[in-house]
Amino acid sequence: MTEEGMAPVSDGAADQAPERGFRHWRRQRPFVGGLLVALGGIEMFFSGQLDIGHLHVQLGIEGLQATIIPIVLLLLGILSITMPAHHVFYGILALVVAIYSLIGVNLGGFIVGMLLSGVGAVLVVAWMGARRPAPEVEAEPEETVS
């Protein structure tokens, strides 16, 4: 506590602990790719609900694909973040669904949602896992033979 009895003085390390915890958690999973897949699904959902004057653009089975495909992409994005052990499976499924959205959901959410989901799915598949520091090997002293 300070002399005036106000707030305790912090050393700075405790203030950064939650940020460091999220940074560590984020690096242990394909966070950016999963986030892009989920954002692409959200964009597709809202683009499927658009009415431009009296023109309602929608392909496929009326309303079903425009609702199911974005929900599937949102779930695949969330699952790839929460269960990184299966990132290749979720990424491939997200890529296939994103490409199918071209004919299923208003040209893939007017192409923007398909591109977001496609790029995110590629990032999810390409994720290499968390980097671990290389173990330090102690060098043994070499003996000279004379």
Solvent accessible surface area in square Angstrom, and as a share of the most:
residue,aa,sasa,rsa
1,M,158,0.70
2,T,47,0.27
3,E,177,0.79
4,E,134,0.60
5,G,48,0.46
6,M,137,0.61
7,A,68,0.53
8,P,96,0.60
9,V,116,0.67
10,S,68,0.44
11,D,123,0.64
12,G,28,0.27
13,A,59,0.46
14,A,72,0.56
15,D,97,0.50
16,Q,101,0.45
17,A,52,0.41
18,P,100,0.63
19,E,101,0.45
20,R,129,0.47
21,G,42,0.40
22,F,105,0.44
23,R,95,0.35
24,H,117,0.52
25,W,98,0.35
26,R,78,0.29
27,R,146,0.53
28,Q,62,0.28
29,R,38,0.14
30,P,5,0.03
31,F,44,0.18
32,V,89,0.51
33,G,2,0.02
34,G,0,0.00
35,L,76,0.38
36,L,38,0.19
37,V,1,0.01
38,A,11,0.09
39,L,79,0.39
40,G,0,0.00
41,G,1,0.01
42,I,72,0.37
43,E,49,0.22
44,M,0,0.00
45,F,70,0.29
46,F,128,0.53
47,S,5,0.03
48,G,2,0.02
49,Q,93,0.41
50,L,82,0.41
51,D,98,0.51
52,I,101,0.51
53,G,70,0.67
54,H,201,0.90
55,L,109,0.54
56,H,82,0.37
57,V,49,0.28
58,Q,35,0.16
59,L,87,0.43
60,G,56,0.54
61,I,110,0.56
62,E,135,0.60
63,G,28,0.27
64,L,97,0.48
65,Q,33,0.15
66,A,1,0.01
67,T,48,0.28
68,I,84,0.43
69,I,11,0.06
70,P,3,0.02
71,I,77,0.39
72,V,51,0.29
73,L,0,0.00
74,L,56,0.28
75,L,95,0.47
76,L,13,0.07
77,G,0,0.00
78,I,81,0.41
79,L,60,0.30
80,S,2,0.01
81,I,19,0.10
82,T,73,0.42
83,M,84,0.37
84,P,30,0.19
85,A,91,0.70
86,H,94,0.42
87,H,30,0.13
88,V,71,0.41
89,F,125,0.52
90,Y,21,0.08
91,G,0,0.00
92,I,91,0.46
93,L,69,0.34
94,A,2,0.01
95,L,59,0.29
96,V,90,0.52
97,V,28,0.16
98,A,0,0.00
99,I,100,0.51
100,Y,92,0.35
101,S,0,0.00
102,L,57,0.29
103,I,109,0.55
104,G,0,0.00
105,V,0,0.00
106,N,2,0.01
107,L,93,0.47
108,G,0,0.00
109,G,0,0.00
110,F,75,0.31
111,I,80,0.41
112,V,84,0.48
113,G,0,0.00
114,M,29,0.13
115,L,99,0.49
116,L,55,0.27
117,S,0,0.00
118,G,14,0.13
119,V,80,0.46
120,G,0,0.00
121,A,0,0.00
122,V,81,0.47
123,L,78,0.39
124,V,1,0.01
125,V,51,0.29
126,A,60,0.47
127,W,56,0.20
128,M,181,0.81
129,G,25,0.24
130,A,28,0.22
131,R,232,0.85
132,R,205,0.75
133,P,124,0.78
134,A,85,0.66
135,P,117,0.73
136,E,171,0.77
137,V,134,0.77
138,E,154,0.69
139,A,98,0.76
140,E,149,0.67
141,P,124,0.78
142,E,162,0.73
143,E,158,0.71
144,T,130,0.76
145,V,146,0.84
146,S,155,1.00
